[in-house]
Amino acid sequence: MENQQTSRASRLLMGRGSRQGLWALPLILAVLMSFFLAFATAQFANSGNLSNLVAQGMPLMITAIGQMFVVLVGGLDLSVGSVVSFTTAILALDAPAYVVLPAVFILAGVIGFINGFCITRLKVHPIIATLSMQYVVLGITRILRPVSGGSIPEFVTASVAGSIAGIPMPVIWGVVTIAIAWKLLYGSRYGLHIFAIGGGVAAGSTEAARNFGIPARRNIMLAYVISALFAALAGVFLAGRIVSGDPNVGLLMELDAITAVAIGGTQLSGGVGSLQGTVIGVVVLGLLSNGMNLMNVTPFVQTAVKGILLMLVVALQSRKKIGL
């Protein structure tokens, strides 16, 4: 009996035999980091710092959750950072909220559709397709908003600031985002399909899901649309927080999102991962950035540390191949 319990604990910690992936170890790491920072720095446990930590990490969490859907089908979306910046630029056009808010999500859906179409129909490699889209969207963003500025609709800023029944608005944003993603991933047939598609890609058989009657192309395209829509949602949150449009606000967010997804145990080869793991990965990155800021580590070193971390978590993943 004791051996069975030990074996179960080992499988949970290592993510073996489960499509949820390795998420328990990152959770333990996040707890240890929290204790370390609480004892090593006087400012970490302050309510103001913790509140800022949640608000600063929310755009990354929303973007990373969207990125997770693409990674689960064996893809990658490098355009999400540009979509975030593009969203803030649209919202800063000094137009009514009832015009610009639907516009940003419609345009994001179009961007995601084009990404998915190029990948599934034109057979363009996901990295090339989404990298090209990144430059296209970034160029349009800088035409609309060459430098930061403009005014954001009051409705957007109000939805980010303050609280409801004592619960800070960033927390409410996080709960709603996780609930939507949970329904898509675990409460719908679509969630089962993307795990099946990604599992086939990871095994080296891109036609495996289709052989079981799963519309692989349509579901992959939808994953890229979901990724873009979540990036737009992150852009709305950021626009309300910085109260302006900024062509550079989403810079490198796609790499942070991929890093968070990988830290949370989602296999970049596809088919294995979890929503809770992605959220934990964002928490680990947030604690790392916050801790380095409190310890006065330069931003250049912070960027290098994140790059090394991404390389390590990808190198440690057990896989037959990376299905990018």
N, C-alpha and C positions, 0 to 999 in steps of 0.2 A: 504494500500500500504506500509506504513511504517512498519507494523507488518510483512508483507511478506519479506521485505528486511532484517529485523532483523532476521527472521527465516532462510533465506538463509545464512546470515553471520554466524549464530550459527552453521548451518550444516557444513559450510566450515571449521570453526575453530575446530569443534569436529570430523570432518570426518564422519558424519552420512549420511547414504543413498548413499554412493559412494564407488566404488571399489578402488578409489584413496587413501583412508585412511586419517589419520590425518597428514597432512604435513604443514598446515598453521601455527599452533602454534610453531612447531620447527623453521619455517622461522622467526617468530617474535622473538623467543628466540635468534636466530643467530644474528639478527640485534641489539638487546639489548646488547648482549655480545660484539659485535664489538664496540658499543658506549662506553660501560663501560671500555673496555681495552684501547681504544684510550685516555680516560681521566685519567685512573688509572696508565698507564705506558707510559713512554716517548718513548719507543722503538717500540711499537706496530705499529704505523702508518708509520714508516719508510719504504721506498720502499724496502730496503734490507730484512727487516723482512717479509713483505707481499710476496715478491718473494719467500723467503724460505718457507713460510707457504704453498704456492701453490705447490711447488716442493715436500715438505715433505708429503703433504696430497694426492698427486696423486696416489701413489701405493695403499693406502687404498681405495680411491674412485673407482679405477678399480676393486679391489678385492671385495668390497662391492656390486658393481653393479652385478657382477657375482653371488655372494651369494644371491642377491635378487631373481634371477630366481628360485633358489632352494627353498627358503622360500615361494615363491608364490604358489608352488605346495605342500606346507605342509611339506617340508623336511628341512634338515640342512646339511651343508658341513663343517666338522671340519678339513678337509685335506688341505684347501687352503693355510694355512700358510706354511706347508711343501712343497707344490708345488712351492710357491714363492722362498723358499730357494733352492729347487732342481733346479729350472730354473737358478738361479745365478751360481750354481755349474757346470751345463752343459756348460753355456756360458764361464766359466773360464777355460775350458779344453785346451785352447791354440790351438783351431782349427779354420778354416775359418768361417766367418759369414754365408756363403751360406750352410754350413753343420750344425752348431749348432742351428741356428735360426729355420729352419724347424723342427729340432729334438726336440726342447723344446715344440713346439706346438703339434707335433705328440704324444710325450710321455704324455703330459698333457691330450690330448684327450683320450688316452688309460686309464689313471688314472680315468678320469671322467666316461668313459664307464664302467669300473670295478665297480666303486661306484654304478652307476645306475643299473647295472646288479644284483649286490648283493641285492640291495634294492627291485627292482621290480620282479626279477625272483626267487631269493633265499629267499626272505621275511626277510632279515636281517634288524633290526631296523636302520634307518638312522644314529643315533648317533654312534651305535656300528660299522657299516660298515665304516663310514668316519673316525672315531677315529682309527680303525685298519689300514686304509690306511694311516692315518697321521704318524703312527709309522713306517710303511713299507717304505714310501717315505723318512722320516727323516733318517732312518737307511741307506738307499742307498746314500742319500745326504752326510752323514758323512763319508761314505766309499770313495766317490769321492773327498770330500773336508773336511778333518777333522778339519782344521782351515781356517780362511779367507785368501784369496790370489788368485793367478792366474792372468791371463790377459784377459780382455774383448775385443772382436773385436772392432776395431775403429769405424766401422759403427754404433754399438750400442751406444757407448759413444757420438758420434756426433749427434745421433738422440735425445738425451736428453739435451745436452748443447746448448747454443746459442739461436738464434731466427730466424724467417723467416718473412720478411717485418715488423720487429719491434715487432712481437708477440713472446713471450718466448715459447720455445719448450714444457715445461710442460703444458702450456695452450692449445697448439695444440693437445697434447696427450689427454687432457681432452675432448676437443671438438669432436675429432674423436671417442673416446670411447663412449661418450654419444650418438653420432649420430648412431653408430652401435647398441647400446642397444635400442635406441628409435625405430629404424626400426624393430628390433626383437619383441619388446613388443607391439608397437602400429601400426606398418605398415605391419604386417603379420598375417596370420591365426594362426600361432603358439602362438602369444601373447594372442589371444582370448581363445585358448585351455588351456593354463596354468592357466588363471584366472578361467576358468570353472572347471578344475581339482582341483585347490586349494579350490574353493568354496565348492565343494562336500566334500573334506576332512575336511574342517572346520565345515561342517554341520554333520559330522559323517558318511558320505556315500562315501566310497572310490570308489564305482562302479557307482556313479551318472553320471560322464562324459562319461564313457563307454556306458552307456545306451542310450546316445544321439549320439553314433557313433564316439566319440572322442577316438583315440588310446592313452589311458592314459599311459600305460607302456612305449611306445616309446617316448612320450613327456616328461615324468619324467626323463628317461635316458638322453635325450637330454639336459634337464636342468642341470644335473650334469656335462655333457660334457662342456656346456657353462661356468659353474662355474669354472671348471678347466682351461679352455682356458683363461678366464679373469685373473685368478690367475697367469698363465704363462706370460701374457702380463704385469701384475704388476711386475713380477720378471725380465722381460727384462728391464723395466724402472729403477728398483732399481739397477740392475747390471750396467747399464750405468751411474747411479748417483754415486755409491760407487766405481766403476771401479775395482771390484773384485768379486770373489765368496765368499759367506758367508753362512755357514750351519745354522746360527742362526738369519739371518736377517728377516725371516718371523715368528719368534717366537711370539705367541699370536695374530698374525694378524687376525686369524679366529674369535677370540672373539671381536676384535675391529670392524671387518666387520659386525658381527651379531648385535653388539650394534648400529652401524650406521644405519643399516637397520631398526632396531626396533625404534630408535629415529625418523626416517623419517616417521613413521606411518604404516609401513608394518606389518600386523598381522602375528605373528609366527604360527598361526593356518592355514594360507594359504588363497589365494583367494582375499586378499585386500592389496593394496600397490601401489606405484608409483615410477617411475624413479626419478622425481624431489624430492620426499621425501627422497630417498636414498642419493642423492647428498647433500641435506640440512643436513641430519644426519651426513654425513662426515664432512661438514663445522662446525657443532656444536662441534663434537669431536676434530677437528683441532683447533678451537678457544679455547676450554677448555685446550688442551695440551699446546698450545702456551702461553696462559695466565698463566698457572701454572709454565711454564718454566721461563717466564719473572718475575714472583713473587717469584722465587727460591723455589718452592715447590719440595720436594724430589721425585724421580721417584717411590719410594715405595708407597707414599701417592697417587700419580697420578694413579697408578694401582688399588689401593683400591677404589678411586673415580669412576673409570670407571666400576668396578664391581658393586658398589652400583647403579650407573646410569642404568646399564643393568637390574638389579633386579627391579628397580622402573618402567622403561618403560614397562617391560613385565607384572608387576603386575597391571599396570594401563590399559592395553589393555582389551577391552571388548571382551569376547569370551565364547564359550561353552566349548571348550577344546583346549589345545595346540596340534596341529597336528604334533608333532615331530616324 
